[in-house]
């Protein structure tokens, strides 16, 4: 590879990183917002903690890799994501009761 093509490749890579930074910040901001809302609702006694929800659901999903949670404060629903044989499985859980609302994937 010539030094010119190396320079062009490096510049393209740097541009990709710069362009993707705002999107990564937006995702991090959304995640912080979800955590903050979940914490506020938990402290107010409106919902169960994520730890309690995971303690109920994870044992039911044996053999699957747990990818993590999302939280919808408006509907007070946790969405737990799992990987099973290459498929992503979503489990929506009522944050107030801990009941599974739906499982898709």
HELIX and SHEET records of a PDB file:
HELIX    1   1 UNK A    3  UNK A   43  1                                  41    
HELIX    2   2 UNK A   50  UNK A   57  1                                   8    
HELIX    3   3 UNK A   58  UNK A   61  5                                   4    
SHEET    1   A 4 UNK A  65  UNK A  72  0                                        
SHEET    2   A 4 UNK A  77  UNK A  84 -1                                        
SHEET    3   A 4 UNK A  87  UNK A  94 -1                                        
SHEET    4   A 4 UNK A 100  UNK A 104 -1                                        
END                                                                             
